[in-house]
Amino acid sequence: MEPLRDSAIMDNLTRQKSPPLGLSPRCLTLEIIILRSITAVNRAPSTVAAPPTRDRPTRPPQCVAWRAWRLTLIVSSGLTASSAWAGGSPPPEPSTTAGWWRWEASGISRPANSIAAFGGFGTDKHFSGIATRPWNAPDSGDRLVGLALARELGRVGHGALGFELEGSYGYHFERQRYHEFAVALIGRWHDFPWNEWLVTSFGLGIGPSFTTRVPRLEADHGGDTNVLNQANLEITFALPNRPERELFLRLEHRSGILGLLGPAGAESNFAVVGYRYRF
């Protein structure tokens, strides 16, 4: 309807001999446009249906949490990779067993030499019985005093296990008088948890022993040779501020190594106490 009405207005205006109010055709066109605008304003507003709005689907909380967790994982992985690339990977922790068998020579950070004096009594009880029940070792009437010189060769196990070479001299008296000379290789364990309060070591020595006479303790059990094997069990104690001064208890055992060097059962044992100075 609007195009027809506009055409009627235009025809009505053009039929006039002189333009109304002296307006040109271009002005008439402009007037028509203005009239159309006024008519549109006065016209009752038409209800235009708004386009339907589509509701945005809501994501379940599990999906949102999973996406947040995945994003956190990606970001943390990226940060870790970047820090490792920038600063390098941390060095591995040193192994406690690394270098355990590395040989550490003595005489540099600790004394390597020692001198000891000792004395004790003999018993006719067998070595196994003395080792298990030392308080039940009857006195045989034999006596022993002696001196020992030793040198620590070195240690392994970060200083825990040491090896020493010892030469000793013993003088036997009372029931029988004779001299004894012995050489022993000693393995000594130094690492004990209470060393902070009482420095302790445990040693086991083995080596040949020579006596000027066949000891009566051995002859009473069929012994007939002067050269036998000597095995020593020793435990030492020292104060933490004087570790070079040791008090020790030792069990000296001479035997034929189960018949290898002499009759089986022919043995002599001495329980001794001594003092050692390391330098």
Backbone as CSV, one residue per row, in Angstrom:
resi,resn,N_x,N_y,N_z,CA_x,CA_y,CA_z,C_x,C_y,C_z
1,MET,0.817,-1.197,0.000,0.000,0.000,0.000,0.844,1.237,0.000
2,GLU,1.986,1.218,0.603,2.823,2.425,0.676,3.319,2.853,-0.687
3,PRO,3.763,1.997,-1.576,4.180,2.469,-2.904,3.060,3.131,-3.667
4,LEU,1.825,2.628,-3.550,0.704,3.232,-4.270,0.409,4.609,-3.742
5,ARG,0.474,4.765,-2.401,0.186,6.080,-1.835,1.258,7.068,-2.219
6,ASP,2.452,6.661,-2.264,3.537,7.569,-2.679,3.360,7.977,-4.129
7,SER,2.943,7.056,-4.945,2.729,7.384,-6.370,1.596,8.383,-6.520
8,ALA,0.550,8.230,-5.709,-0.586,9.178,-5.797,-0.150,10.560,-5.380
9,ILE,0.634,10.636,-4.359,1.129,11.969,-3.937,1.970,12.590,-5.013
10,MET,2.843,11.758,-5.619,3.719,12.298,-6.668,2.884,12.772,-7.849
11,ASP,1.836,12.025,-8.254,1.012,12.423,-9.404,0.264,13.688,-9.088
12,ASN,-0.217,13.793,-7.833,-0.977,14.989,-7.458,-0.094,16.209,-7.496
13,LEU,1.103,16.069,-7.119,2.021,17.219,-7.087,2.475,17.599,-8.486
14,THR,2.666,16.650,-9.337,3.186,16.949,-10.664,2.110,17.534,-11.565
15,ARG,0.763,17.297,-11.251,-0.287,17.842,-12.088,-0.423,19.335,-11.896
16,GLN,0.030,19.828,-10.796,-0.075,21.268,-10.577,0.841,21.989,-11.552
17,LYS,0.369,23.232,-11.975,1.116,24.005,-12.945,2.360,24.580,-12.333
18,SER,2.313,24.915,-11.064,3.500,25.472,-10.417,3.731,24.675,-9.151
19,PRO,4.940,24.369,-8.877,5.221,23.574,-7.684,4.766,24.309,-6.464
20,PRO,4.138,23.589,-5.493,3.680,24.246,-4.293,4.848,24.792,-3.523
21,LEU,4.579,26.035,-3.116,5.580,26.724,-2.313,6.881,26.870,-3.056
22,GLY,6.819,26.754,-4.407,8.005,26.962,-5.233,9.055,25.903,-5.054
23,LEU,8.672,24.612,-4.818,9.638,23.536,-4.608,9.933,22.833,-5.892
24,SER,11.117,22.410,-6.045,11.550,21.658,-7.221,11.197,20.187,-7.051
25,PRO,11.265,19.415,-8.141,10.966,17.976,-8.013,11.857,17.275,-7.012
26,ARG,13.101,17.630,-6.933,13.988,16.987,-5.948,13.497,17.245,-4.534
27,CYS,13.062,18.449,-4.301,12.522,18.773,-2.973,11.247,17.980,-2.704
28,LEU,10.447,17.798,-3.788,9.237,17.004,-3.601,9.587,15.577,-3.169
29,THR,10.585,15.030,-3.758,11.004,13.664,-3.373,11.401,13.620,-1.918
30,LEU,12.116,14.669,-1.501,12.527,14.738,-0.102,11.315,14.860,0.802
31,GLU,10.314,15.607,0.336,9.092,15.766,1.131,8.374,14.436,1.278
32,ILE,8.366,13.672,0.191,7.730,12.354,0.263,8.408,11.473,1.291
33,ILE,9.716,11.521,1.331,10.471,10.694,2.292,10.136,11.102,3.710
34,ILE,10.037,12.427,3.939,9.707,12.923,5.290,8.312,12.473,5.687
35,LEU,7.364,12.571,4.692,5.995,12.142,4.982,5.955,10.658,5.335
36,ARG,6.724,9.877,4.649,6.755,8.440,4.945,7.280,8.195,6.362
37,SER,8.272,8.966,6.762,8.826,8.797,8.112,7.798,9.150,9.160
38,ILE,7.065,10.263,8.919,6.039,10.659,9.890,4.953,9.621,9.967
39,THR,4.550,9.102,8.800,3.501,8.082,8.775,3.930,6.831,9.518
40,ALA,5.182,6.462,9.357,5.680,5.264,10.043,5.696,5.447,11.539
41,VAL,5.979,6.689,11.989,5.999,6.948,13.432,4.614,6.900,14.007
42,ASN,3.624,7.485,13.272,2.255,7.517,13.766,1.563,6.172,13.694
43,ARG,2.069,5.287,12.861,1.440,3.982,12.698,1.628,3.152,13.966
44,ALA,0.660,2.388,14.276,0.755,1.532,15.475,1.898,0.549,15.304
45,PRO,2.687,0.408,16.321,3.843,-0.506,16.168,3.378,-1.937,15.997
46,SER,3.994,-2.548,15.062,3.671,-3.956,14.786,4.561,-4.841,15.640
47,THR,3.957,-5.877,16.160,4.710,-6.822,17.001,5.479,-7.774,16.108
48,VAL,6.757,-7.703,16.274,7.626,-8.587,15.478,8.191,-9.643,16.417
49,ALA,8.001,-10.849,16.050,8.482,-11.945,16.903,9.997,-11.979,16.900
50,ALA,10.516,-11.920,18.106,11.988,-11.981,18.217,12.474,-13.376,17.863
51,PRO,13.623,-13.420,17.270,14.158,-14.753,16.904,14.355,-15.582,18.159
52,PRO,14.026,-16.815,18.064,14.164,-17.675,19.255,15.617,-17.775,19.709
53,THR,15.782,-17.626,21.005,17.138,-17.730,21.572,17.388,-19.173,21.985
54,ARG,18.559,-19.676,21.597,18.925,-21.061,21.895,19.748,-21.082,23.178
55,ASP,19.207,-21.788,24.161,19.918,-21.881,25.441,21.227,-22.626,25.254
56,ARG,22.311,-22.091,25.921,23.631,-22.722,25.841,23.673,-23.942,26.765
57,PRO,24.008,-25.071,26.239,23.999,-26.276,27.101,25.002,-26.138,28.237
58,THR,24.591,-26.529,29.404,25.479,-26.488,30.575,26.247,-27.807,30.668
59,ARG,27.546,-27.695,30.980,28.389,-28.889,31.082,28.267,-29.471,32.487
60,PRO,28.282,-30.759,32.589,28.223,-31.383,33.917,29.466,-31.047,34.720
61,PRO,29.357,-31.006,36.066,30.525,-30.675,36.885,31.701,-31.620,36.668
62,GLN,31.420,-32.909,36.384,32.520,-33.832,36.171,33.332,-33.449,34.950
63,CYS,32.655,-33.012,33.908,33.364,-32.621,32.682,34.219,-31.387,32.932
64,VAL,33.661,-30.429,33.688,34.433,-29.210,33.973,35.653,-29.536,34.828
65,ALA,35.450,-30.382,35.829,36.580,-30.751,36.689,37.653,-31.484,35.913
66,TRP,37.228,-32.381,35.006,38.217,-33.116,34.214,39.011,-32.172,33.326
67,ARG,38.322,-31.200,32.698,39.040,-30.256,31.842,40.014,-29.405,32.666
68,ALA,39.607,-29.003,33.897,40.509,-28.222,34.739,41.722,-29.041,35.159
69,TRP,41.484,-30.301,35.511,42.598,-31.160,35.902,43.562,-31.400,34.743
70,ARG,42.997,-31.608,33.541,43.859,-31.830,32.381,44.680,-30.585,32.070
71,LEU,44.079,-29.420,32.202,44.807,-28.182,31.958,45.927,-27.993,32.984
72,THR,45.619,-28.312,34.267,46.648,-28.192,35.305,47.804,-29.141,35.041
73,LEU,47.485,-30.362,34.600,48.530,-31.338,34.305,49.414,-30.877,33.163
74,ILE,48.793,-30.319,32.126,49.571,-29.851,30.981,50.483,-28.704,31.378
75,VAL,49.943,-27.765,32.176,50.755,-26.611,32.576,51.914,-27.038,33.464
76,SER,51.638,-27.927,34.449,52.709,-28.367,35.349,53.774,-29.154,34.603
77,SER,53.372,-29.970,33.639,54.351,-30.711,32.841,55.225,-29.758,32.045
78,GLY,54.603,-28.731,31.499,55.388,-27.761,30.745,56.374,-27.016,31.618
79,LEU,55.940,-26.644,32.833,56.849,-25.951,33.730,58.004,-26.843,34.156
80,THR,57.703,-28.120,34.432,58.766,-29.042,34.823,59.773,-29.239,33.709
81,ALA,59.274,-29.420,32.487,60.179,-29.603,31.354,61.033,-28.366,31.119
82,SER,60.428,-27.182,31.277,61.194,-25.965,31.044,62.257,-25.761,32.107
83,SER,61.918,-26.079,33.380,62.921,-25.919,34.434,64.048,-26.920,34.269
84,ALA,63.715,-28.158,33.867,64.771,-29.141,33.632,65.648,-28.743,32.460
85,TRP,65.037,-28.153,31.447,65.828,-27.725,30.299,66.726,-26.550,30.660
86,ALA,66.220,-25.669,31.544,66.991,-24.475,31.897,68.102,-24.795,32.872
87,GLY,67.782,-25.545,33.939,68.778,-25.771,34.965,69.418,-27.139,34.933
88,GLY,68.964,-28.021,34.085,69.508,-29.358,34.042,68.909,-30.228,35.125
89,SER,68.989,-31.528,34.970,68.445,-32.452,35.954,69.346,-32.481,37.176
90,PRO,68.761,-32.648,38.398,69.590,-32.667,39.607,70.500,-33.875,39.617
91,PRO,71.694,-33.748,40.220,72.618,-34.882,40.244,72.070,-36.003,41.098
92,PRO,72.327,-37.251,40.730,71.838,-38.380,41.533,72.510,-38.415,42.890
93,GLU,71.771,-38.916,43.882,72.322,-39.025,45.219,73.427,-40.075,45.228
94,PRO,74.519,-39.782,45.966,75.618,-40.753,45.989,75.202,-42.035,46.677
95,SER,75.610,-43.143,46.127,75.288,-44.437,46.694,76.165,-44.714,47.906
96,THR,75.550,-45.316,48.930,76.309,-45.624,50.127,77.314,-46.745,49.898
97,THR,77.121,-47.570,48.879,78.038,-48.664,48.594,79.111,-48.281,47.585
98,ALA,79.016,-47.063,47.051,80.006,-46.644,46.062,81.362,-46.495,46.733
99,GLY,82.382,-47.140,46.181,83.734,-47.045,46.716,83.958,-47.782,48.020
100,TRP,83.082,-48.747,48.349,83.236,-49.454,49.622,84.555,-50.207,49.676
101,TRP,84.974,-50.766,48.550,86.213,-51.544,48.520,87.434,-50.704,48.150
102,ARG,87.269,-49.395,48.139,88.424,-48.541,47.850,89.414,-48.593,49.012
103,TRP,90.669,-48.835,48.692,91.704,-48.994,49.714,92.154,-47.629,50.199
104,GLU,92.159,-47.470,51.536,92.612,-46.238,52.166,93.835,-46.552,53.011
105,ALA,94.990,-46.055,52.580,96.227,-46.320,53.315,96.221,-45.592,54.649
106,SER,96.781,-46.228,55.665,96.859,-45.632,56.991,98.122,-44.789,57.109
107,GLY,98.172,-43.993,58.185,99.334,-43.156,58.431,99.175,-41.727,57.990
108,ILE,98.073,-41.399,57.301,97.862,-40.024,56.831,96.889,-39.303,57.770
109,SER,95.682,-39.839,57.905,94.675,-39.213,58.757,94.523,-39.908,60.103
110,ARG,95.197,-41.032,60.320,95.112,-41.767,61.576,96.432,-42.511,61.794
111,PRO,96.747,-42.829,63.058,98.001,-43.536,63.335,98.036,-44.901,62.683
112,ALA,99.209,-45.281,62.198,99.352,-46.573,61.547,100.094,-47.580,62.408
113,ASN,100.877,-47.139,63.381,101.691,-48.032,64.209,101.098,-48.134,65.600
114,SER,101.422,-49.231,66.283,100.947,-49.420,67.653,101.909,-50.333,68.399
115,ILE,101.924,-50.150,69.710,102.686,-51.012,70.605,101.765,-51.394,71.755
116,ALA,101.848,-52.645,72.198,100.928,-53.132,73.212,101.670,-54.009,74.212
117,ALA,101.195,-53.975,75.448,101.670,-54.856,76.507,100.465,-55.586,77.079
118,PHE,100.637,-56.872,77.399,99.496,-57.661,77.870,99.970,-58.741,78.831
119,GLY,99.004,-59.297,79.547,99.276,-60.390,80.470,97.992,-61.119,80.801
120,GLY,98.132,-62.418,81.147,96.934,-63.184,81.461,97.257,-64.566,81.971
121,PHE,96.253,-65.418,81.976,96.399,-66.768,82.523,95.917,-67.781,81.497
122,GLY,96.396,-69.009,81.643,96.009,-70.092,80.756,94.869,-70.913,81.332
123,THR,94.157,-71.610,80.444,93.065,-72.488,80.847,93.084,-73.723,79.965
124,ASP,92.702,-74.843,80.565,92.670,-76.096,79.805,91.313,-76.362,79.183
125,LYS,90.457,-75.382,79.210,89.159,-75.525,78.571,89.294,-75.275,77.083
126,HIS,88.460,-75.938,76.291,88.538,-75.800,74.846,88.091,-74.402,74.405
127,PHE,88.533,-74.060,73.209,88.280,-72.708,72.693,86.788,-72.426,72.567
128,SER,86.017,-73.389,72.091,84.582,-73.159,71.909,83.900,-72.875,73.240
129,GLY,84.322,-73.569,74.290,83.715,-73.337,75.592,84.080,-71.980,76.166
130,ILE,85.303,-71.519,75.916,85.716,-70.203,76.406,84.989,-69.105,75.651
131,ALA,84.825,-69.267,74.340,84.174,-68.240,73.529,82.710,-68.063,73.903
132,THR,82.043,-69.158,74.268,80.615,-69.068,74.602,80.386,-68.725,76.068
133,ARG,81.286,-69.204,76.960,81.140,-68.915,78.395,82.503,-68.546,78.981
134,PRO,82.965,-67.316,78.701,84.299,-66.934,79.185,84.394,-66.846,80.693
135,TRP,83.280,-66.634,81.389,83.305,-66.541,82.848,83.492,-67.903,83.521
136,ASN,83.409,-68.949,82.720,83.519,-70.309,83.265,84.768,-70.985,82.707
137,ALA,85.903,-70.269,82.768,87.170,-70.796,82.259,88.107,-71.032,83.442
138,PRO,88.334,-72.277,83.823,89.193,-72.551,84.988,90.655,-72.229,84.709
139,ASP,91.326,-71.764,85.734,92.743,-71.404,85.643,93.596,-72.676,85.686
140,SER,94.507,-72.804,84.694,95.378,-73.977,84.624,96.682,-73.786,85.404
141,GLY,96.938,-72.561,85.880,98.189,-72.297,86.586,99.273,-71.744,85.678
142,ASP,99.016,-71.635,84.383,99.990,-71.060,83.447,99.806,-69.543,83.381
143,ARG,100.921,-68.826,83.243,100.884,-67.367,83.175,101.599,-66.910,81.899
144,LEU,101.188,-65.733,81.429,101.741,-65.192,80.181,101.840,-63.684,80.294
145,VAL,102.964,-63.112,79.903,103.119,-61.671,79.692,103.765,-61.508,78.318
146,GLY,103.467,-60.374,77.680,104.006,-60.222,76.334,103.957,-58.803,75.826
147,LEU,104.585,-58.606,74.673,104.610,-57.345,73.942,104.217,-57.619,72.502
148,ALA,103.631,-56.607,71.878,103.210,-56.743,70.473,103.442,-55.422,69.750
149,LEU,103.976,-55.536,68.561,104.136,-54.398,67.659,103.283,-54.662,66.424
150,ALA,102.579,-53.640,65.977,101.682,-53.829,64.828,101.694,-52.581,63.965
151,ARG,101.331,-52.793,62.718,101.155,-51.687,61.782,99.878,-51.922,60.987
152,GLU,99.054,-50.896,60.961,97.836,-50.975,60.160,98.189,-50.732,58.697
153,LEU,97.831,-51.682,57.842,98.161,-51.583,56.428,97.213,-50.646,55.693
154,GLY,95.947,-50.668,56.054,94.952,-49.830,55.397,93.555,-50.264,55.788
155,ARG,92.589,-49.563,55.195,91.185,-49.847,55.500,90.351,-49.808,54.238
156,VAL,89.213,-50.471,54.323,88.187,-50.405,53.287,86.861,-50.091,53.982
157,GLY,85.804,-49.987,53.173,84.493,-49.716,53.750,84.388,-48.351,54.366
158,HIS,85.034,-47.342,53.730,85.026,-45.975,54.252,85.596,-45.913,55.659
159,GLY,86.641,-46.728,55.913,87.302,-46.715,57.209,86.732,-47.678,58.224
160,ALA,85.752,-48.490,57.837,85.115,-49.385,58.806,85.940,-50.634,59.077
161,LEU,86.562,-51.207,58.057,87.295,-52.466,58.192,88.774,-52.225,57.921
162,GLY,89.614,-52.473,58.953,91.053,-52.284,58.828,91.795,-53.602,58.852
163,PHE,93.009,-53.573,58.299,93.868,-54.760,58.265,95.227,-54.386,58.855
164,GLU,95.683,-55.233,59.801,96.927,-54.976,60.514,97.843,-56.193,60.425
165,LEU,99.122,-55.930,60.499,100.131,-56.985,60.581,100.821,-56.842,61.937
166,GLU,100.754,-57.903,62.743,101.260,-57.840,64.115,102.308,-58.909,64.356
167,GLY,103.359,-58.516,65.069,104.352,-59.460,65.578,104.374,-59.386,67.094
168,SER,104.356,-60.526,67.755,104.260,-60.535,69.213,105.286,-61.491,69.820
169,TYR,105.596,-61.164,71.058,106.487,-62.020,71.856,105.802,-62.274,73.190
170,GLY,105.831,-63.533,73.632,105.220,-63.895,74.904,106.159,-64.728,75.753
171,TYR,106.117,-64.418,77.027,106.914,-65.192,77.980,105.954,-65.945,78.893
172,HIS,106.083,-67.292,78.881,105.227,-68.153,79.694,106.002,-68.597,80.932
173,PHE,105.337,-68.596,82.076,106.003,-68.959,83.329,104.997,-69.602,84.278
174,GLU,105.409,-69.787,85.506,104.704,-70.506,86.559,104.779,-72.014,86.311
175,ARG,103.791,-72.623,85.788,103.807,-74.078,85.646,104.876,-74.539,84.664
176,GLN,105.149,-73.706,83.645,106.147,-74.065,82.624,106.737,-72.784,82.052
177,ARG,108.040,-72.806,81.831,108.698,-71.622,81.303,109.124,-71.882,79.859
178,TYR,108.721,-70.990,78.981,109.130,-71.047,77.574,108.796,-69.719,76.913
179,HIS,109.289,-69.525,75.700,109.080,-68.296,74.940,108.219,-68.608,73.715
180,GLU,107.517,-67.600,73.310,106.624,-67.747,72.145,106.786,-66.552,71.214
181,PHE,106.880,-66.839,69.921,106.963,-65.803,68.883,105.849,-66.064,67.858
182,ALA,105.160,-65.004,67.507,104.006,-65.186,66.609,103.871,-63.994,65.669
183,VAL,103.323,-64.276,64.512,102.983,-63.249,63.517,101.540,-63.482,63.113
184,ALA,100.776,-62.395,63.032,99.348,-62.549,62.722,98.881,-61.421,61.811
185,LEU,98.002,-61.785,60.912,97.275,-60.804,60.101,95.918,-60.605,60.763
186,ILE,95.620,-59.357,61.111,94.421,-59.053,61.890,93.453,-58.245,61.039
187,GLY,92.208,-58.668,61.011,91.131,-57.876,60.439,90.335,-57.256,61.578
188,ARG,90.162,-55.943,61.528,89.543,-55.251,62.664,88.377,-54.392,62.178
189,TRP,87.243,-54.561,62.846,86.033,-53.780,62.524,85.927,-52.604,63.494
190,HIS,85.796,-51.377,62.928,85.810,-50.153,63.739,84.458,-49.453,63.827
191,ASP,83.524,-49.796,62.987,82.283,-49.026,62.878,81.220,-49.576,63.823
192,PHE,81.046,-48.903,64.965,80.013,-49.268,65.925,79.169,-48.040,66.246
193,PRO,77.863,-48.210,66.478,76.981,-47.041,66.653,77.259,-46.239,67.914
194,TRP,77.914,-46.829,68.910,78.167,-46.113,70.169,79.571,-45.506,70.232
195,ASN,80.265,-45.436,69.117,81.631,-44.904,69.130,81.702,-43.460,69.571
196,GLU,80.578,-42.753,69.494,80.575,-41.364,69.954,80.812,-41.273,71.457
197,TRP,80.443,-42.313,72.186,80.614,-42.326,73.639,81.757,-43.241,74.064
198,LEU,81.950,-44.358,73.360,83.014,-45.300,73.682,83.525,-45.917,72.381
199,VAL,84.734,-45.561,71.994,85.315,-46.057,70.744,85.616,-47.543,70.911
200,THR,85.069,-48.347,70.025,85.166,-49.803,70.143,85.631,-50.404,68.826
201,SER,86.397,-51.474,68.919,86.775,-52.231,67.732,86.814,-53.715,68.087
202,PHE,86.617,-54.534,67.068,86.662,-55.984,67.251,87.598,-56.561,66.200
203,GLY,88.586,-57.368,66.674,89.592,-57.907,65.768,89.677,-59.419,65.811
204,LEU,90.041,-59.963,64.673,90.301,-61.392,64.529,91.636,-61.549,63.819
205,GLY,92.601,-62.206,64.508,93.930,-62.407,63.931,94.251,-63.876,63.761
206,ILE,95.045,-64.162,62.735,95.427,-65.540,62.454,96.834,-65.539,61.862
207,GLY,97.638,-66.523,62.278,99.004,-66.615,61.783,99.793,-67.688,62.521
208,PRO,101.030,-67.946,62.133,101.842,-68.994,62.757,102.382,-68.569,64.120
209,SER,102.562,-69.569,64.972,103.114,-69.369,66.314,104.193,-70.416,66.576
210,PHE,105.305,-69.945,67.140,106.431,-70.844,67.441,106.772,-70.725,68.925
211,THR,106.896,-71.853,69.595,107.281,-71.892,71.005,108.604,-72.646,71.148
212,THR,109.398,-72.244,72.145,110.689,-72.902,72.375,110.536,-74.277,72.996
213,ARG,109.403,-74.562,73.583,109.094,-75.879,74.134,107.644,-76.220,73.807
214,VAL,107.342,-77.494,73.810,105.953,-77.882,73.592,105.166,-77.523,74.849
215,PRO,104.182,-76.633,74.741,103.420,-76.238,75.932,102.751,-77.446,76.597
216,ARG,102.744,-77.462,77.934,102.168,-78.578,78.669,100.657,-78.650,78.440
217,LEU,100.058,-77.503,78.255,98.619,-77.513,77.970,98.307,-78.310,76.706
218,GLU,99.208,-78.261,75.740,98.994,-78.996,74.487,99.454,-80.442,74.625
219,ALA,100.537,-80.644,75.357,101.046,-82.007,75.532,100.059,-82.876,76.295
220,ASP,99.290,-82.271,77.196,98.289,-83.040,77.947,97.188,-83.581,77.036
221,HIS,97.076,-83.039,75.814,96.050,-83.496,74.865,96.692,-84.102,73.609
222,GLY,97.932,-84.558,73.739,98.601,-85.252,72.639,99.446,-84.352,71.762
223,GLY,99.644,-83.081,72.126,100.452,-82.193,71.313,101.921,-82.536,71.356
224,ASP,102.624,-82.451,70.212,104.041,-82.806,70.159,104.838,-81.914,69.208
225,THR,104.339,-80.728,68.893,105.034,-79.854,67.952,105.111,-78.442,68.513
226,ASN,106.138,-77.727,68.078,106.335,-76.348,68.545,105.630,-75.326,67.651
227,VAL,105.360,-75.686,66.414,104.767,-74.740,65.465,103.305,-75.103,65.259
228,LEU,102.456,-74.157,65.608,101.018,-74.332,65.409,100.430,-73.009,64.893
229,ASN,99.167,-73.067,64.636,98.473,-71.842,64.202,97.924,-71.108,65.428
230,GLN,98.027,-69.791,65.371,97.477,-68.976,66.450,96.305,-68.165,65.924
231,ALA,95.186,-68.171,66.659,94.004,-67.385,66.322,93.638,-66.541,67.539
232,ASN,93.495,-65.243,67.325,93.218,-64.317,68.417,91.878,-63.626,68.198
233,LEU,91.080,-63.580,69.252,89.863,-62.768,69.276,90.100,-61.613,70.236
234,GLU,89.819,-60.390,69.781,90.147,-59.222,70.592,89.070,-58.154,70.479
235,ILE,88.767,-57.502,71.597,87.870,-56.358,71.609,88.575,-55.220,72.353
236,THR,88.488,-54.019,71.798,89.192,-52.875,72.366,88.205,-51.770,72.719
237,PHE,88.632,-50.934,73.689,87.828,-49.794,74.127,88.749,-48.589,74.301
238,ALA,88.222,-47.416,73.937,88.982,-46.172,74.087,88.015,-45.022,74.274
239,LEU,88.500,-43.952,74.919,87.688,-42.757,75.085,87.671,-41.960,73.790
240,PRO,86.561,-41.272,73.489,86.493,-40.509,72.239,87.560,-39.430,72.125
241,ASN,87.973,-38.829,73.252,89.006,-37.791,73.185,90.414,-38.361,73.257
242,ARG,90.553,-39.691,73.460,91.853,-40.363,73.457,91.749,-41.677,72.684
243,PRO,91.404,-41.624,71.400,91.200,-42.885,70.668,92.483,-43.668,70.435
244,GLU,93.633,-43.041,70.591,94.895,-43.740,70.355,95.314,-44.604,71.547
245,ARG,94.639,-44.481,72.683,94.972,-45.250,73.878,93.852,-46.253,74.142
246,GLU,94.184,-47.525,73.968,93.156,-48.568,74.006,93.408,-49.550,75.153
247,LEU,92.329,-49.993,75.717,92.318,-51.118,76.648,91.679,-52.293,75.911
248,PHE,92.324,-53.455,75.947,91.776,-54.565,75.163,91.730,-55.845,75.980
249,LEU,90.797,-56.713,75.579,90.664,-58.072,76.083,90.889,-59.016,74.912
250,ARG,91.712,-60.036,75.152,92.077,-60.938,74.050,92.047,-62.386,74.521
251,LEU,91.606,-63.219,73.596,91.665,-64.665,73.788,92.653,-65.221,72.764
252,GLU,93.804,-65.740,73.269,94.840,-66.308,72.394,94.677,-67.823,72.355
253,HIS,94.594,-68.305,71.130,94.319,-69.726,70.922,95.377,-70.307,69.988
254,ARG,95.998,-71.421,70.419,96.964,-72.165,69.595,96.436,-73.560,69.351
255,SER,96.438,-73.966,68.057,95.959,-75.318,67.739,96.523,-75.744,66.393
256,GLY,96.242,-77.002,66.044,96.730,-77.562,64.784,95.750,-77.438,63.643
257,ILE,94.753,-76.585,63.718,93.734,-76.367,62.671,93.094,-77.697,62.289
258,LEU,92.449,-78.320,63.308,91.689,-79.565,63.095,92.569,-80.670,62.516
259,GLY,93.818,-80.780,63.045,94.708,-81.851,62.627,95.606,-81.522,61.453
260,LEU,95.504,-80.292,60.888,96.331,-79.950,59.732,97.797,-79.763,60.122
261,LEU,98.060,-79.125,61.265,99.434,-78.893,61.715,99.816,-79.724,62.921
262,GLY,98.883,-80.337,63.565,99.163,-81.136,64.759,97.945,-81.956,65.127
263,PRO,98.046,-82.741,66.189,96.921,-83.588,66.589,95.683,-82.751,66.907
264,ALA,94.535,-83.225,66.479,93.281,-82.533,66.761,93.018,-82.565,68.260
265,GLY,92.609,-81.438,68.795,92.331,-81.345,70.224,93.511,-80.885,71.038
266,ALA,94.706,-80.879,70.464,95.896,-80.400,71.177,95.944,-78.883,71.023
267,GLU,95.517,-78.179,72.040,95.418,-76.728,71.959,95.759,-76.103,73.300
268,SER,96.087,-74.830,73.261,96.307,-74.051,74.476,95.607,-72.713,74.318
269,ASN,95.020,-72.215,75.410,94.249,-70.972,75.376,94.646,-70.098,76.557
270,PHE,94.764,-68.795,76.267,95.112,-67.824,77.285,94.157,-66.630,77.179
271,ALA,93.633,-66.238,78.318,92.803,-65.040,78.405,93.672,-63.917,78.955
272,VAL,93.800,-62.832,78.193,94.714,-61.769,78.578,93.998,-60.427,78.516
273,VAL,94.567,-59.453,79.240,94.125,-58.080,79.197,95.365,-57.228,78.889
274,GLY,95.175,-56.143,78.121,96.338,-55.376,77.727,96.019,-53.921,77.444
275,TYR,97.080,-53.179,77.186,96.995,-51.752,76.876,97.767,-51.494,75.588
276,ARG,97.173,-50.738,74.683,97.796,-50.445,73.389,97.848,-48.931,73.170
277,TYR,98.958,-48.512,72.593,99.120,-47.105,72.229,99.399,-47.028,70.733
278,ARG,98.595,-46.224,70.038,98.759,-46.064,68.590,99.443,-44.735,68.293
279,PHE,100.359,-44.804,67.335,101.130,-43.599,66.983,101.467,-43.592,65.497
